[in-house]
């Protein structure tokens, strides 16, 4: 299972960017971590490759948070996922993260940022499975940052 978007998925986001339909959105990230990170090469920035999948993802997250803030976005909510109530064994997640972006263009800017490009090695090493769902931000509803 891929942990990165396909070309078609990026193109779908790009088709919204800079149109009248573009505006604030929330990307719901569903993450399942590897028990141990699986780096394809030496980790960027040094550090041991012998870490948990969550630790590898946290390395990515440090960069992603800085880039997200620079682009006007923020994490509005995150929590461990403890039980799948409806779904099958493929729907098991370790963590849910809701990231707010000012626009689809901002999401694309993050995805294509050179710093993120380097940090993706940590994300890829840490995630066993991922899903990211684009949600329109509801009018008047903002979740408190945790």
DSSP file (Angstrom, degrees, kcal/mol; ACC not computed):
  #  RESIDUE AA STRUCTURE BP1 BP2  ACC     N-H-->O    O-->H-N    N-H-->O    O-->H-N    TCO  KAPPA ALPHA  PHI   PSI    X-CA   Y-CA   Z-CA
    1    1 A X              0   0    0      0, 0.0     2,-0.1     0, 0.0     0, 0.0   0.000 360.0 360.0 360.0 132.0    0.0    0.0    0.0
    2    2 A X        -     0   0    0      1,-0.1   128,-0.6     2,-0.1     4,-0.1  -0.426 360.0-165.3 -73.4 146.8    1.3    3.4   -1.0
    3    3 A X  S    S+     0   0    0    126,-0.1     2,-0.3    -2,-0.1    -1,-0.1   0.303  72.1  67.8-109.9   5.0    1.8    6.1    1.7
    4    4 A X  S    S-     0   0    0    126,-0.1    -2,-0.1     1,-0.0   126,-0.1  -0.888  91.3 -95.6-123.7 155.2    2.2    8.8   -0.9
    5    5 A X        -     0   0    0     -2,-0.3     2,-0.1     1,-0.1    -2,-0.1  -0.295  36.2-121.7 -68.2 152.2   -0.3   10.4   -3.3
    6    6 A X     >  -     0   0    0      1,-0.1     4,-2.1    -4,-0.1     5,-0.2  -0.407  29.0-105.0 -81.4 167.5   -0.6    9.2   -6.9
    7    7 A X  H  > S+     0   0    0      1,-0.2     4,-2.6     2,-0.2     5,-0.2   0.899 123.3  53.6 -58.5 -41.3   -0.1   11.6   -9.8
    8    8 A X  H  > S+     0   0    0      1,-0.2     4,-2.0     2,-0.2    -1,-0.2   0.875 106.9  50.7 -63.9 -38.2   -3.9   11.5  -10.3
    9    9 A X  H  > S+     0   0    0      2,-0.2     4,-1.8     1,-0.2    -1,-0.2   0.906 111.8  46.8 -67.3 -41.2   -4.6   12.5   -6.7
   10   10 A X  H  X S+     0   0    0     -4,-2.1     4,-2.7     1,-0.2    -2,-0.2   0.909 111.3  52.3 -65.2 -41.5   -2.2   15.4   -6.9
   11   11 A X  H  X S+     0   0    0     -4,-2.6     4,-1.9     1,-0.2    -2,-0.2   0.870 106.1  54.2 -63.4 -35.9   -3.7   16.5  -10.2
   12   12 A X  H  X S+     0   0    0     -4,-2.0     4,-0.6     2,-0.2    -1,-0.2   0.910 111.2  44.9 -64.2 -41.4   -7.2   16.4   -8.6
   13   13 A X  H >X S+     0   0    0     -4,-1.8     4,-1.8     1,-0.2     3,-1.1   0.909 111.6  53.3 -66.3 -41.2   -6.0   18.8   -5.9
   14   14 A X  H 3< S+     0   0    0     -4,-2.7    -2,-0.2     1,-0.3    -1,-0.2   0.827 100.3  61.2 -63.7 -31.4   -4.3   21.0   -8.5
   15   15 A X  H 3< S+     0   0    0     -4,-1.9    -1,-0.3     1,-0.2    -2,-0.2   0.740 108.9  43.5 -68.9 -20.5   -7.5   21.2  -10.4
   16   16 A X  H X< S+     0   0    0     -3,-1.1     3,-1.6    -4,-0.6     6,-0.3   0.804  92.0 100.9 -88.6 -35.4   -9.1   22.9   -7.4
   17   17 A X  T 3< S+     0   0    0     -4,-1.8     3,-0.1     1,-0.3     4,-0.1  -0.196  91.7   8.7 -57.4 139.6   -6.2   25.2   -6.5
   18   18 A X  T 3  S+     0   0    0      1,-0.2    -1,-0.3     2,-0.1     2,-0.2   0.694 105.5 110.3  64.0  22.6   -6.5   28.8   -7.6
   19   19 A X  S X  S-     0   0    0     -3,-1.6     3,-1.5     1,-0.0    -1,-0.2  -0.664  88.5 -98.4-112.4 175.2  -10.2   28.4   -8.6
   20   20 A X  T 3  S+     0   0    0      1,-0.3    -2,-0.1    -2,-0.2    -4,-0.1   0.737 123.4  61.6 -64.3 -21.8  -13.3   29.8   -7.0
   21   21 A X  T 3  S+     0   0    0     -5,-0.2    -1,-0.3    -4,-0.1     2,-0.2   0.601  83.6 101.1 -79.7 -11.6  -13.7   26.4   -5.3
   22   22 A X    <   +     0   0    0     -3,-1.5     2,-0.3    -6,-0.3    81,-0.1  -0.494  46.1 111.8 -76.8 143.3  -10.4   26.8   -3.5
   23   23 A X        -     0   0    0     -2,-0.2    81,-0.1    78,-0.0    78,-0.1  -0.968  66.5 -21.3 176.2-172.0  -10.5   27.9    0.1
   24   24 A X        +     0   0    0     -2,-0.3   113,-1.4    79,-0.1     2,-0.3  -0.205  64.5 168.9 -56.2 140.6   -9.8   26.7    3.7
   25   25 A X  E     -AB 101 136A   0     76,-2.3    76,-2.8   111,-0.2     2,-0.5  -0.963  30.5-132.1-148.4 162.9   -9.7   22.9    4.1
   26   26 A X  E     -AB 100 135A   0    109,-3.0   109,-2.6    -2,-0.3     2,-0.6  -0.984  13.1-151.6-120.8 130.0   -8.8   20.3    6.6
   27   27 A X  E     -AB  99 134A   0     72,-3.1    72,-2.4    -2,-0.5     2,-0.8  -0.905  11.1-150.3-101.0 118.3   -6.7   17.3    5.6
   28   28 A X  E     -AB  98 133A   0    105,-2.9   105,-2.5    -2,-0.6     2,-0.5  -0.804  13.2-159.9 -91.0 113.3   -7.5   14.3    7.8
   29   29 A X  E     -AB  97 132A   0     68,-3.6    68,-2.4    -2,-0.8     2,-0.6  -0.835   7.8-167.7 -99.1 124.2   -4.4   12.1    8.1
   30   30 A X  E     -AB  96 131A   0    101,-3.3   101,-1.9    -2,-0.5     2,-0.4  -0.961  14.8-169.9-111.8 118.5   -4.8    8.5    9.1
   31   31 A X  E     -AB  95 130A   0     64,-2.7    63,-3.2    -2,-0.6    64,-1.8  -0.914  20.5-174.3-118.8 133.8   -1.5    6.9   10.0
   32   32 A X  E     - B   0 129A   0     97,-2.6    96,-2.9    -2,-0.4    97,-1.8  -0.995  25.5-146.3-118.5 123.4   -0.4    3.3   10.7
   33   33 A X  E     - B   0 127A   0     -2,-0.5    94,-0.2    94,-0.3     2,-0.1  -0.597  11.8-117.2 -92.9 148.2    3.2    3.1   11.8
   34   34 A X        -     0   0    0     92,-2.9    19,-1.2    -2,-0.2    20,-0.4  -0.460  24.2-124.2 -69.8 152.1    5.7    0.4   11.1
   35   35 A X  S    S+     0   0    0      1,-0.2    18,-0.5    17,-0.2     2,-0.4   0.949 100.7  17.8 -62.7 -46.8    6.9   -1.4   14.2
   36   36 A X  B    S-D   52   0B   0     16,-0.3    16,-0.3    17,-0.1    -1,-0.2  -0.969  97.1-103.3-123.6 142.0   10.5   -0.5   13.1
   37   37 A X        -     0   0    0     14,-3.1     2,-0.4    -2,-0.4    89,-0.2  -0.271  25.3-151.1 -61.0 149.0   11.4    2.2   10.6
   38   38 A X        -     0   0    0     87,-1.8     2,-0.3    84,-0.1    -1,-0.1  -0.716  16.1-173.9-126.3  78.8   12.4    0.9    7.1
   39   39 A X        -     0   0    0     -2,-0.4     4,-0.1    10,-0.3    83,-0.1  -0.549  20.0-153.4 -74.6 136.1   14.8    3.5    5.6
   40   40 A X  S    S-     0   0    0     -2,-0.3     2,-0.2    81,-0.2    -1,-0.1   0.715  81.8  -2.3 -78.9 -22.4   15.8    2.8    2.0
   41   41 A X  S    S-     0   0    0     80,-0.1     3,-0.1     1,-0.0    -1,-0.0  -0.829 111.1 -44.1-149.9-175.8   19.1    4.7    2.6
   42   42 A X  S    S-     0   0    0     -2,-0.2    -2,-0.1     1,-0.1     6,-0.1  -0.341  73.7 -98.7 -58.1 138.0   20.8    6.5    5.4
   43   43 A X    >   -     0   0    0      4,-0.4     3,-1.6     1,-0.1    -1,-0.1  -0.334  41.9-104.5 -60.7 137.5   18.3    8.9    7.2
   44   44 A X  T 3  S+     0   0    0      1,-0.3    -1,-0.1    74,-0.2    74,-0.0  -0.355 105.8  21.6 -59.5 140.1   18.6   12.5    6.0
   45   45 A X  T 3  S-     0   0    0     -3,-0.1    -1,-0.3    -2,-0.0     2,-0.1   0.579 119.9 -92.0  79.1   9.2   20.3   14.7    8.6
   46   46 A X  S <  S+     0   0    0     -3,-1.6     2,-0.0     1,-0.1     0, 0.0  -0.444  71.9 130.0  82.2-160.0   22.0   11.8   10.2
   47   47 A X        -     0   0    0     -2,-0.1    -4,-0.4    -5,-0.0     2,-0.2   0.044  66.5 -60.6  87.6 157.4   20.5    9.9   13.1
   48   48 A X        -     0   0    0      1,-0.1     3,-0.0     2,-0.1    -6,-0.0  -0.484  28.6-150.5 -74.8 139.8   20.1    6.2   13.6
   49   49 A X  S    S+     0   0    0     -2,-0.2     2,-1.7     1,-0.2   -10,-0.3   0.607  82.0  90.4 -78.8 -11.2   17.9    4.3   11.2
   50   50 A X        +     0   0    0    -14,-0.1     2,-0.3   -12,-0.1    -1,-0.2  -0.552  63.9 111.8 -88.8  74.8   17.2    1.9   14.1
   51   51 A X  S    S-     0   0    0     -2,-1.7   -14,-3.1   -14,-0.1     2,-0.0  -0.857  72.1 -87.9-135.2 168.7   14.1    3.7   15.4
   52   52 A X  B  >  -D   36   0B   0     -2,-0.3     4,-2.1   -16,-0.3   -16,-0.3  -0.322  40.0-110.3 -71.9 163.6   10.4    2.9   15.6
   53   53 A X  H  > S+     0   0    0    -19,-1.2     4,-2.5   -18,-0.5     5,-0.2   0.898 120.6  53.2 -60.8 -40.5    8.1    3.9   12.7
   54   54 A X  H  > S+     0   0    0    -20,-0.4     4,-2.4     2,-0.2    -1,-0.2   0.911 107.3  51.1 -61.9 -42.8    6.5    6.5   14.9
   55   55 A X  H  > S+     0   0    0      2,-0.2     4,-1.4     1,-0.2    -1,-0.2   0.903 110.1  49.4 -63.0 -40.3   10.0    8.0   15.7
   56   56 A X  H  X S+     0   0    0     -4,-2.1     4,-1.6     1,-0.2     3,-0.4   0.928 111.1  49.5 -62.8 -44.2   10.8    8.2   12.0
   57   57 A X  H  X S+     0   0    0     -4,-2.5     4,-3.0     1,-0.2    -2,-0.2   0.872 105.3  57.7 -63.3 -36.8    7.5    9.9   11.3
   58   58 A X  H  X S+     0   0    0     -4,-2.4     4,-1.8     2,-0.2    -1,-0.2   0.836 101.8  55.9 -63.1 -31.9    8.1   12.4   14.1
   59   59 A X  H  X S+     0   0    0     -4,-1.4     4,-1.0    -3,-0.4    -1,-0.2   0.931 111.3  43.3 -62.9 -45.0   11.4   13.4   12.3
   60   60 A X  H  X S+     0   0    0     -4,-1.6     4,-2.7     1,-0.2     3,-0.5   0.924 109.7  58.6 -61.8 -44.8    9.3   14.1    9.2
   61   61 A X  H  X S+     0   0    0     -4,-3.0     4,-2.8     1,-0.2     5,-0.2   0.821  97.2  59.5 -58.4 -35.3    6.7   15.9   11.4
   62   62 A X  H  X S+     0   0    0     -4,-1.8     4,-1.3     2,-0.2    -1,-0.2   0.920 112.5  39.3 -61.0 -42.9    9.1   18.4   12.7
   63   63 A X  H  X S+     0   0    0     -4,-1.0     4,-2.4    -3,-0.5     5,-0.2   0.926 114.8  53.1 -70.3 -45.3    9.8   19.6    9.2
   64   64 A X  H  X S+     0   0    0     -4,-2.7     4,-2.9     1,-0.2    -2,-0.2   0.884 107.0  52.3 -60.2 -40.4    6.2   19.4    8.1
   65   65 A X  H  X S+     0   0    0     -4,-2.8     4,-2.4     2,-0.2    -1,-0.2   0.908 110.1  48.3 -62.9 -41.7    5.0   21.5   11.1
   66   66 A X  H  X S+     0   0    0     -4,-1.3     4,-2.0    -5,-0.2    -2,-0.2   0.921 115.3  43.8 -65.3 -43.5    7.5   24.2   10.3
   67   67 A X  H  X S+     0   0    0     -4,-2.4     4,-1.6     2,-0.2    -2,-0.2   0.911 112.3  53.4 -68.0 -42.0    6.5   24.3    6.6
   68   68 A X  H  <>S+     0   0    0     -4,-2.9     5,-3.0    -5,-0.2     3,-0.3   0.925 110.4  46.9 -57.8 -46.7    2.8   24.1    7.4
   69   69 A X  H ><5S+     0   0    0     -4,-2.4     3,-1.6     1,-0.2    -1,-0.2   0.904 108.6  55.0 -63.1 -41.5    3.1   27.1    9.7
   70   70 A X  H 3<5S+     0   0    0     -4,-2.0    -1,-0.2     1,-0.3    -2,-0.2   0.827 108.6  49.7 -60.5 -31.3    5.1   29.1    7.1
   71   71 A X  T 3<5S-     0   0    0     -4,-1.6    31,-0.3    -3,-0.3    -1,-0.3   0.378 125.1-101.3 -90.3   3.7    2.2   28.4    4.6
   72   72 A X  T < 5S+     0   0    0     -3,-1.6    -3,-0.2     1,-0.3     2,-0.1   0.628  82.8 121.5  89.3  13.9   -0.4   29.6    7.1
   73   73 A X      < -     0   0    0     -5,-3.0     2,-0.3    -6,-0.2    -1,-0.3  -0.452  37.1-171.9-102.7 178.1   -1.7   26.2    8.2
   74   74 A X  E     -C  100   0A   0     26,-2.0    26,-3.3    -2,-0.1     2,-0.6  -0.986  33.3-103.4-162.0 158.1   -1.9   24.5   11.5
   75   75 A X  E     -C   99   0A   0     -2,-0.3    24,-0.2    24,-0.2    71,-0.2  -0.825  34.2-179.7 -84.6 122.3   -2.6   21.2   13.2
   76   76 A X  E     -     0   0A   0     22,-2.5     2,-0.3    -2,-0.6    23,-0.2   0.650  63.4  -2.5 -98.9 -17.7   -6.1   21.6   14.7
   77   77 A X  E     +C   98   0A   0     21,-1.3    21,-3.4    68,-0.1    -1,-0.3  -0.932  56.9 171.3-169.0 143.2   -6.4   18.2   16.3
   78   78 A X  E     +C   97   0A   0     -2,-0.3     2,-0.3    19,-0.2    19,-0.2  -0.976   8.7 160.2-154.1 152.5   -4.6   15.0   16.7
   79   79 A X  E     -C   96   0A   0     17,-2.2    17,-2.7    -2,-0.3     2,-0.2  -0.980  43.5 -92.3-163.3 154.2   -5.1   11.8   18.8
   80   80 A X  E     -C   95   0A   0     -2,-0.3     2,-0.6    15,-0.2    15,-0.3  -0.503  38.6-130.1 -67.1 143.6   -4.1    8.2   19.0
   81   81 A X        +     0   0    0     13,-1.8     3,-0.1   -50,-0.2    -1,-0.0  -0.877  31.5 173.6 -95.9 124.1   -6.6    5.9   17.2
   82   82 A X        +     0   0    0     -2,-0.6     2,-0.3     1,-0.3    -1,-0.1   0.689  56.5  13.4-109.8 -21.2   -7.5    3.1   19.6
   83   83 A X        -     0   0    0      9,-0.0     2,-0.7    11,-0.0    -1,-0.3  -0.926  55.9-139.3-160.4 129.2  -10.2    1.1   18.0
   84   84 A X        +     0   0    0     -2,-0.3     3,-0.2     1,-0.2     8,-0.1  -0.835  22.4 179.0 -88.3 116.3  -11.8    0.7   14.6
   85   85 A X  S    S+     0   0    0     -2,-0.7     2,-0.4     1,-0.3    -1,-0.2   0.841  72.6  27.8 -89.0 -37.6  -15.5    0.4   15.3
   86   86 A X  S    S+     0   0    0      5,-0.1    -1,-0.3     2,-0.1     2,-0.3  -0.995 104.9  50.0-126.2 125.7  -16.7    0.1   11.6
   87   87 A X  S    S-     0   0    0     -2,-0.4     2,-0.2    -3,-0.2    -3,-0.0  -0.863  75.9 -86.0 141.2-175.8  -14.3   -1.3    9.0
   88   88 A X    >   -     0   0    0     -2,-0.3     3,-2.4     4,-0.0    -2,-0.1  -0.515  55.4 -73.8-118.7-170.9  -12.1   -4.3    8.5
   89   89 A X  G >  S+     0   0    0      1,-0.3     3,-0.8    -2,-0.2    -5,-0.0   0.724 127.3  60.9 -61.7 -21.3   -8.5   -5.3    9.4
   90   90 A X  G 3  S+     0   0    0      1,-0.2    -1,-0.3     3,-0.0    -3,-0.0   0.615  93.7  67.4 -78.9 -10.2   -7.1   -2.9    6.8
   91   91 A X  G <   +     0   0    0     -3,-2.4     2,-0.5     2,-0.1    -1,-0.2   0.059  68.3 124.5 -98.5  24.7   -8.8    0.0    8.5
   92   92 A X    <   -     0   0    0     -3,-0.8     2,-0.3    -8,-0.1   -10,-0.0  -0.744  37.7-177.9 -85.5 128.7   -6.6   -0.1   11.6
   93   93 A X        -     0   0    0     -2,-0.5   -61,-0.3     1,-0.1     3,-0.1  -0.929  27.3-158.8-126.7 151.2   -4.9    3.2   12.4
   94   94 A X  S    S+     0   0    0    -63,-3.2   -13,-1.8    -2,-0.3     2,-0.3   0.729  78.5  11.5 -95.1 -28.9   -2.4    4.3   15.0
   95   95 A X  E     -AC  31  80A   0    -64,-1.8   -64,-2.7   -15,-0.3     2,-0.4  -0.998  55.5-152.1-153.5 147.6   -3.0    8.1   14.9
   96   96 A X  E     -AC  30  79A   0    -17,-2.7   -17,-2.2    -2,-0.3     2,-0.4  -0.989  16.7-176.0-121.7 131.2   -5.4   10.6   13.4
   97   97 A X  E     -AC  29  78A   0    -68,-2.4   -68,-3.6    -2,-0.4     2,-0.6  -0.995  12.3-158.3-130.5 128.3   -4.2   14.2   12.6
   98   98 A X  E     -AC  28  77A   0    -21,-3.4   -22,-2.5    -2,-0.4   -21,-1.3  -0.931  14.3-172.6-106.9 115.2   -6.3   17.0   11.3
   99   99 A X  E     -AC  27  75A   0    -72,-2.4   -72,-3.1    -2,-0.6     2,-0.4  -0.931  12.2-146.3-112.0 127.0   -4.3   19.7    9.5
  100  100 A X  E     -AC  26  74A   0    -26,-3.3   -26,-2.0    -2,-0.5     2,-0.3  -0.774  15.5-173.6 -93.7 134.0   -5.9   23.0    8.4
  101  101 A X  E     -A   25   0A   0    -76,-2.8   -76,-2.3    -2,-0.4   -28,-0.1  -0.944  29.9-133.1-121.5 145.3   -4.6   24.6    5.2
  102  102 A X  S    S-     0   0    0     -2,-0.3     2,-0.3   -31,-0.3     3,-0.1   0.726  86.8 -12.1 -69.0 -18.7   -5.7   28.1    4.0
  103  103 A X     >  -     0   0    0    -79,-0.1     4,-1.5   -78,-0.1    -1,-0.2  -0.984  68.5-100.1-168.1 166.5   -6.2   26.6    0.5
  104  104 A X  H  > S+     0   0    0     -2,-0.3     4,-2.4     1,-0.2     5,-0.2   0.852 121.8  59.4 -63.9 -34.6   -5.6   23.6   -1.7
  105  105 A X  H  > S+     0   0    0      1,-0.2     4,-2.7     2,-0.2    -1,-0.2   0.898 101.7  52.7 -61.5 -39.9   -2.7   25.6   -3.2
  106  106 A X  H  > S+     0   0    0      2,-0.2     4,-2.2     1,-0.2    -1,-0.2   0.898 108.0  51.3 -63.1 -39.6   -1.1   25.8    0.3
  107  107 A X  H  X S+     0   0    0     -4,-1.5     4,-2.6     2,-0.2    -2,-0.2   0.935 111.9  46.5 -61.0 -45.7   -1.4   22.0    0.5
  108  108 A X  H  X S+     0   0    0     -4,-2.4     4,-2.0     1,-0.2    -2,-0.2   0.891 109.3  55.0 -63.5 -39.0    0.3   21.6   -2.9
  109  109 A X  H  < S+     0   0    0     -4,-2.7     4,-0.5     1,-0.2    -1,-0.2   0.897 110.2  46.6 -61.3 -39.8    3.0   24.1   -1.8
  110  110 A X  H >< S+     0   0    0     -4,-2.2     3,-1.2     1,-0.2    -2,-0.2   0.945 110.9  51.5 -65.2 -47.2    3.7   22.0    1.2
  111  111 A X  H 3< S+     0   0    0     -4,-2.6    -2,-0.2     1,-0.3    -1,-0.2   0.813 117.0  39.9 -60.6 -30.7    3.8   18.7   -0.8
  112  112 A X  T 3< S+     0   0    0     -4,-2.0    -1,-0.3    -5,-0.2    -2,-0.2   0.375  85.0 124.3-101.3   3.3    6.3   20.3   -3.3
  113  113 A X    <>  -     0   0    0     -3,-1.2     4,-2.3    -4,-0.5     3,-0.2  -0.411  64.4-131.9 -66.1 136.3    8.4   22.1   -0.8
  114  114 A X  H  > S+     0   0    0      1,-0.2     4,-1.6     2,-0.2     5,-0.2   0.858 106.8  54.3 -59.0 -36.4   12.1   21.2   -1.0
  115  115 A X  H  > S+     0   0    0      1,-0.2     4,-2.2     2,-0.2    -1,-0.2   0.908 109.5  47.7 -64.1 -40.3   12.4   20.7    2.8
  116  116 A X  H  > S+     0   0    0      1,-0.2     4,-1.9     2,-0.2    -2,-0.2   0.896 104.5  61.5 -65.3 -39.6    9.5   18.3    2.7
  117  117 A X  H  < S+     0   0    0     -4,-2.3     4,-0.3     1,-0.2    -1,-0.2   0.885 109.4  41.1 -54.0 -40.9   11.1   16.5   -0.3
  118  118 A X  H >< S+     0   0    0     -4,-1.6     3,-1.2     1,-0.2     4,-0.3   0.915 114.1  52.0 -72.0 -43.9   14.1   15.7    2.0
  119  119 A X  H >X S+     0   0    0     -4,-2.2     3,-1.6     1,-0.2     4,-1.3   0.682  86.8  83.9 -69.8 -18.0   12.0   14.8    5.0
  120  120 A X  H 3X S+     0   0    0     -4,-1.9     4,-3.3     1,-0.3     5,-0.3   0.787  77.7  69.0 -57.6 -26.9    9.8   12.4    3.0
  121  121 A X  H <> S+     0   0    0     -3,-1.2     4,-1.8    -4,-0.3    -1,-0.3   0.879 101.1  47.0 -59.3 -35.6   12.4    9.7    3.6
  122  122 A X  H <> S+     0   0    0     -3,-1.6     4,-1.9    -4,-0.3    -1,-0.2   0.905 112.9  48.3 -70.6 -41.9   11.4    9.8    7.3
  123  123 A X  H  X S+     0   0    0     -4,-1.3     4,-2.3     2,-0.2    -2,-0.2   0.944 113.5  46.9 -62.3 -48.5    7.7    9.6    6.5
  124  124 A X  H  < S+     0   0    0     -4,-3.3    -1,-0.2     1,-0.2    -2,-0.2   0.880 113.2  49.4 -61.6 -39.0    8.2    6.8    4.0
  125  125 A X  H  < S+     0   0    0     -4,-1.8   -87,-1.8    -5,-0.3    -1,-0.2   0.833 116.3  42.4 -69.0 -32.0   10.4    4.9    6.6
  126  126 A X  H  < S+     0   0    0     -4,-1.9   -92,-2.9   -89,-0.2     2,-0.4   0.789  98.4  77.9 -88.8 -29.4    7.9    5.3    9.4
  127  127 A X  E  <  +B   33   0A   0     -4,-2.3   -94,-0.3   -94,-0.2     3,-0.1  -0.687  40.3 178.1 -93.0 131.9    4.5    4.7    7.7
  128  128 A X  E    S-     0   0A   0    -96,-2.9     2,-0.3    -2,-0.4   -95,-0.2   0.784  82.2  -2.3 -87.0 -37.3    3.2    1.2    7.0
  129  129 A X  E     -B   32   0A   0    -97,-1.8   -97,-2.6  -126,-0.1    -1,-0.4  -0.990  68.0-179.7-153.7 147.7   -0.1    2.7    5.6
  130  130 A X  E     -B   31   0A   0   -128,-0.6     2,-0.3    -2,-0.3   -99,-0.2  -0.995   9.8-171.7-148.9 151.8   -1.6    6.1    5.3
  131  131 A X  E     -B   30   0A   0   -101,-1.9  -101,-3.3    -2,-0.3     2,-0.4  -0.987   5.8-165.9-139.8 140.3   -4.7    7.8    4.1
  132  132 A X  E     -B   29   0A   0     -2,-0.3     2,-0.5  -103,-0.2  -103,-0.2  -0.991   7.8-165.4-128.6 123.1   -5.3   11.5    3.7
  133  133 A X  E     -B   28   0A   0   -105,-2.5  -105,-2.9    -2,-0.4     2,-0.4  -0.932  15.3-136.5-114.9 124.4   -8.9   12.8    3.2
  134  134 A X  E     -B   27   0A   0     -2,-0.5     2,-0.4  -107,-0.2  -107,-0.2  -0.658  26.5-176.6 -79.4 129.5   -9.6   16.3    2.0
  135  135 A X  E     -B   26   0A   0   -109,-2.6  -109,-3.0    -2,-0.4     2,-0.2  -0.984  27.6-120.2-126.8 136.8  -12.5   17.9    4.0
  136  136 A X  E     -B   25   0A   0     -2,-0.4     2,-0.5  -111,-0.2  -111,-0.2  -0.539  36.4-112.8 -68.6 140.7  -14.0   21.3    3.4
  137  137 A X        -     0   0    0   -113,-1.4    -1,-0.1    -2,-0.2     2,-0.1  -0.652  34.1-122.9 -75.7 124.5  -13.7   23.4    6.5
  138  138 A X    >   -     0   0    0     -2,-0.5     3,-1.4     3,-0.1     2,-0.2  -0.396  30.4-100.3 -68.0 145.0  -17.2   24.0    7.9
  139  139 A X  T 3  S+     0   0    0      1,-0.2    -1,-0.1    -2,-0.1     3,-0.1  -0.441 102.0   2.4 -63.6 131.2  -18.3   27.6    8.3
  140  140 A X  T 3  S+     0   0    0     -2,-0.2     2,-0.6     1,-0.1    -1,-0.2   0.499 102.7 112.1  75.5   3.7  -17.9   28.8   11.9
  141  141 A X    <   +     0   0    0     -3,-1.4     2,-0.4     2,-0.0    -1,-0.1  -0.932  32.9 164.0-117.2 116.2  -16.4   25.6   13.3
  142  142 A X        -     0   0    0     -2,-0.6     2,-0.3    -3,-0.1     3,-0.0  -0.997  27.8-140.6-127.2 128.0  -12.8   25.7   14.4
  143  143 A X        -     0   0    0     -2,-0.4     2,-0.1     1,-0.1     3,-0.1  -0.649  29.9-106.8 -83.5 142.6  -11.5   22.9   16.6
  144  144 A X        -     0   0    0     -2,-0.3     2,-0.1     1,-0.1    -1,-0.1  -0.425  35.3-108.7 -68.9 144.0   -9.1   24.0   19.4
  145  145 A X              0   0    0      1,-0.1   -69,-0.1    -2,-0.1   -68,-0.1  -0.453 360.0 360.0 -67.6 143.6   -5.4   23.2   18.8
  146  146 A X              0   0    0    -71,-0.2    -1,-0.1    -2,-0.1   -70,-0.1   0.463 360.0 360.0 -95.0 360.0   -4.2   20.5   21.2
